[in-house]
Amino acid sequence: MNAGLAGRTIVVTGGGQGLGRAYAQRVATDGGTVVIADINAEAGERVATEIADAGGKACFHYLDVADPASCSDFARFVSSEFGALHGLVNNAAIFSTIVMRPFWEIPIEEWDRLMAVNLRGPFLLTSALLPALRLGGDSSIVNVASDAVWLGRAGYLHYTASKAGVTGMTYSMSRELGTDGIRVNAISPGPTYTEVPRGTVSAAQKEAMHAAQALHRDAGPEDMVGVVAFLLSDDSRFMTGQVLSVSGGLLHR
């Protein structure tokens, strides 16, 4: 076990599946206590049990990041149970269920729900958790952006716009929270494949992404978790306001 996060309490949103599940497992493996937050209670509780059965420290609490009342309730739970919070991974997002379509065909309701989760969600939750993060002293926030922003990826305009917002939020948050000693960075993955089905990605599209990358292979959770653990740990203690692209060389910028 890497003890780089020992003694730290870290929240992972969307921790019930996919990359969120992998981030939560890595926090526990590195010695931290992980608070799994998810709108899917069954999935979140299952991951917390998996971690506990493996000897790690984890708990689950329901959270809808798009709902201000839910964020406030979650913040009260964290403060009551743990007091100080040392890390937050703003991972919850709508993506795998998106049907690729031209932007002029995106339903308004889908646009609004996606923006409420992907962009407003990190703003609401980070704001609610600030008292606990300030108590942490040298806390670290890791936002999850996307290299889809730099690609200008077609068919996902609302998703791309939301992640562009997350990128800008990362820059501004780092300025506003620097005086508190709170660091704010982002990981910007490229195409990454988990246990979550991606029915909208064809074999031809997948092959085209491979060809565009410098590393011609699929990326999985194991390719992302180390970067998040690094940003949460003291190994990155003088880094803030940075967006780290982890996409196998899909982009060079």
C-alpha positions as CSV (number, residue, x, y, z in Angstrom):
1,M,0.0,0.0,0.0
2,N,1.2,3.5,-0.9
3,A,0.5,5.6,2.2
4,G,0.6,8.9,0.3
5,L,-3.0,9.8,1.4
6,A,-2.9,8.3,4.9
7,G,-4.9,10.3,7.5
8,R,-6.8,12.2,4.8
9,T,-10.5,12.2,4.1
10,I,-11.4,12.6,0.5
11,V,-14.8,12.9,-1.3
12,V,-15.2,11.3,-4.7
13,T,-18.4,12.2,-6.5
14,G,-19.9,9.7,-9.0
15,G,-17.9,7.1,-7.1
16,G,-20.4,4.3,-7.7
17,Q,-19.1,3.3,-11.2
18,G,-16.5,3.9,-13.9
19,L,-13.7,6.2,-13.3
20,G,-15.2,7.5,-10.0
21,R,-15.1,3.9,-8.6
22,A,-11.5,3.6,-9.7
23,Y,-10.6,6.9,-8.0
24,A,-12.3,5.9,-4.8
25,Q,-10.5,2.6,-4.8
26,R,-7.1,4.3,-5.3
27,V,-7.7,6.8,-2.5
28,A,-8.3,3.8,-0.1
29,T,-5.3,1.9,-1.5
30,D,-3.2,5.0,-0.8
31,G,-4.3,5.0,2.8
32,G,-7.0,7.6,2.7
33,T,-10.6,7.5,3.9
34,V,-12.9,7.9,0.9
35,V,-16.4,9.3,1.1
36,I,-18.3,7.9,-2.0
37,A,-21.0,10.3,-3.2
38,D,-23.4,9.2,-5.8
39,I,-27.0,9.5,-6.9
40,N,-27.2,5.8,-7.4
41,A,-27.3,4.5,-3.8
42,E,-27.0,0.8,-4.7
43,A,-23.9,1.3,-6.7
44,G,-22.3,3.7,-4.2
45,E,-22.9,1.3,-1.3
46,R,-21.5,-1.6,-3.3
47,V,-18.2,0.2,-4.0
48,A,-17.9,1.2,-0.3
49,T,-18.4,-2.4,0.6
50,E,-15.8,-3.5,-1.9
51,I,-13.3,-1.1,-0.4
52,A,-14.0,-2.1,3.2
53,D,-13.8,-5.8,2.3
54,A,-10.4,-5.2,0.8
55,G,-9.2,-3.5,4.1
56,G,-9.8,0.1,3.1
57,K,-11.7,2.9,4.8
58,A,-14.8,4.0,2.9
59,C,-18.4,5.1,3.4
60,F,-21.3,6.1,1.1
61,H,-23.7,9.0,1.2
62,Y,-26.3,9.9,-1.3
63,L,-25.7,13.0,-3.4
64,D,-27.3,14.7,-6.3
65,V,-24.7,17.4,-7.3
66,A,-27.3,19.3,-9.3
67,D,-29.5,19.8,-6.3
68,P,-28.4,22.6,-3.9
69,A,-30.3,21.0,-1.0
70,S,-28.6,17.7,-1.5
71,C,-25.2,19.4,-1.6
72,S,-26.0,21.2,1.7
73,D,-27.1,17.9,3.3
74,F,-24.0,16.1,2.1
75,A,-21.8,18.9,3.4
76,R,-23.5,18.6,6.8
77,F,-22.8,14.9,6.8
78,V,-19.1,15.4,6.0
79,S,-18.7,18.0,8.7
80,S,-20.5,16.0,11.3
81,E,-18.7,12.7,10.6
82,F,-15.2,13.9,9.8
83,G,-14.8,17.6,10.6
84,A,-12.0,18.5,8.2
85,L,-11.9,17.4,4.6
86,H,-8.6,17.1,2.8
87,G,-9.6,16.4,-0.8
88,L,-12.5,16.5,-3.3
89,V,-12.7,14.8,-6.7
90,N,-15.4,16.5,-8.7
91,N,-16.0,13.5,-11.0
92,A,-19.8,13.2,-11.3
93,A,-21.0,13.9,-14.8
94,I,-23.4,12.9,-17.6
95,F,-21.5,11.3,-20.5
96,S,-21.9,7.6,-21.2
97,T,-25.7,7.9,-21.8
98,I,-25.4,10.8,-24.3
99,V,-26.6,10.1,-27.8
100,M,-24.3,11.7,-30.4
101,R,-26.2,14.2,-32.5
102,P,-25.7,17.6,-34.2
103,F,-26.0,20.4,-31.6
104,W,-29.1,21.8,-33.2
105,E,-30.9,18.5,-32.4
106,I,-29.9,18.5,-28.7
107,P,-33.2,18.6,-26.6
108,I,-33.2,21.7,-24.3
109,E,-34.1,19.4,-21.4
110,E,-31.0,17.3,-22.0
111,W,-28.8,20.4,-22.3
112,D,-30.2,21.8,-19.0
113,R,-29.8,18.5,-17.0
114,L,-26.2,18.0,-18.3
115,M,-25.2,21.5,-17.5
116,A,-26.8,21.2,-14.0
117,V,-24.7,18.1,-13.3
118,N,-21.5,18.6,-15.2
119,L,-20.9,22.4,-14.5
120,R,-23.2,23.7,-11.8
121,G,-22.6,20.5,-9.8
122,P,-18.9,21.1,-9.0
123,F,-19.7,24.8,-8.2
124,L,-22.5,23.9,-5.8
125,L,-20.6,21.1,-4.0
126,T,-17.3,22.8,-3.7
127,S,-19.1,25.9,-2.3
128,A,-20.9,23.7,0.2
129,L,-17.8,21.8,1.3
130,L,-15.5,24.9,1.6
131,P,-15.8,25.1,5.5
132,A,-14.6,21.5,5.8
133,L,-11.9,22.0,3.1
134,R,-10.6,25.1,4.9
135,L,-10.3,23.0,8.1
136,G,-8.2,20.5,6.2
137,G,-5.5,23.2,6.0
138,D,-3.8,22.1,2.8
139,S,-6.7,20.5,0.9
140,S,-6.7,19.6,-2.8
141,I,-9.6,19.8,-5.2
142,V,-9.4,17.8,-8.4
143,N,-11.9,18.7,-11.1
144,V,-12.4,16.3,-14.0
145,A,-12.3,18.1,-17.4
146,S,-11.9,16.5,-20.8
147,D,-9.7,16.6,-23.8
148,A,-12.9,16.8,-25.8
149,V,-12.7,20.6,-25.2
150,W,-9.4,20.9,-27.1
151,L,-10.6,18.5,-29.8
152,G,-13.8,20.4,-30.4
153,R,-15.4,17.0,-30.6
154,A,-18.5,16.8,-32.8
155,G,-21.7,15.3,-31.5
156,Y,-21.2,16.2,-27.9
157,L,-21.4,20.0,-28.0
158,H,-23.2,20.3,-24.6
159,Y,-20.7,17.9,-22.9
160,T,-17.8,19.7,-24.5
161,A,-19.1,23.1,-23.4
162,S,-19.6,21.9,-19.9
163,K,-16.1,20.6,-19.6
164,A,-14.7,23.9,-21.0
165,G,-16.6,25.5,-18.1
166,V,-14.9,23.1,-15.7
167,T,-11.6,24.1,-17.1
168,G,-12.3,27.8,-16.6
169,M,-13.7,27.1,-13.1
170,T,-10.4,25.3,-12.2
171,Y,-8.4,28.4,-13.1
172,S,-10.6,30.8,-11.2
173,M,-11.1,28.6,-8.2
174,S,-7.3,28.2,-7.8
175,R,-6.9,32.0,-7.7
176,E,-9.8,32.5,-5.2
177,L,-8.8,29.6,-2.9
178,G,-5.0,30.1,-2.9
179,T,-5.0,32.3,0.2
180,D,-6.7,29.4,2.0
181,G,-3.9,27.1,1.0
182,I,-6.4,25.0,-1.0
183,R,-5.1,23.8,-4.4
184,V,-7.3,23.3,-7.4
185,N,-6.2,21.4,-10.4
186,A,-7.9,19.3,-13.1
187,I,-7.3,16.1,-14.9
188,S,-8.3,16.1,-18.6
189,P,-8.7,12.6,-19.9
190,G,-9.0,11.5,-23.5
191,P,-11.2,8.5,-24.5
192,T,-11.2,6.2,-21.5
193,Y,-13.0,2.8,-21.3
194,T,-14.4,1.4,-18.1
195,E,-17.1,-1.2,-17.2
196,V,-19.7,1.4,-18.1
197,P,-21.1,0.6,-21.6
198,R,-20.5,3.2,-24.3
199,G,-23.1,2.2,-27.0
200,T,-22.6,5.4,-29.0
201,V,-18.9,4.7,-29.8
202,S,-18.4,2.5,-32.9
203,A,-15.4,0.3,-33.7
204,A,-14.4,2.7,-36.5
205,Q,-14.5,5.7,-34.1
206,K,-12.5,3.8,-31.5
207,E,-9.9,2.9,-34.1
208,A,-9.7,6.6,-35.3
209,M,-9.0,7.7,-31.8
210,H,-6.2,5.1,-31.5
211,A,-4.6,6.4,-34.7
212,A,-4.8,10.0,-33.4
213,Q,-3.0,9.1,-30.2
214,A,0.8,8.8,-29.8
215,L,0.1,5.7,-27.7
216,H,-2.0,3.5,-29.9
217,R,-4.1,1.6,-27.3
218,D,-7.1,1.9,-25.2
219,A,-6.9,3.9,-22.0
220,G,-8.5,2.4,-18.8
221,P,-9.0,3.5,-15.2
222,E,-5.5,2.4,-14.3
223,D,-4.1,5.1,-16.6
224,M,-6.0,7.9,-14.8
225,V,-5.9,7.0,-11.1
226,G,-2.2,7.7,-10.5
227,V,-2.6,11.2,-11.8
228,V,-5.5,11.9,-9.5
229,A,-3.7,10.4,-6.5
230,F,-0.7,12.6,-7.4
231,L,-2.9,15.8,-7.4
232,L,-4.4,14.9,-4.1
233,S,-1.1,14.2,-2.4
234,D,1.7,16.3,-1.1
235,D,3.8,15.3,-4.2
236,S,1.9,18.1,-6.0
237,R,1.9,20.6,-3.1
238,F,3.1,23.5,-5.1
239,M,0.8,22.9,-8.1
240,T,-2.4,24.7,-8.5
241,G,-4.5,26.0,-11.4
242,Q,-3.2,23.3,-13.8
243,V,-5.1,21.1,-16.2
244,L,-3.2,17.9,-16.9
245,S,-4.0,16.1,-20.2
246,V,-3.9,12.3,-19.8
247,S,-4.8,11.1,-23.3
248,G,-2.0,9.1,-24.7
249,G,-0.6,12.0,-26.7
250,L,-4.0,12.7,-28.4
251,L,-3.1,16.4,-28.2
252,H,0.1,18.3,-27.9
253,R,-0.5,21.7,-26.3
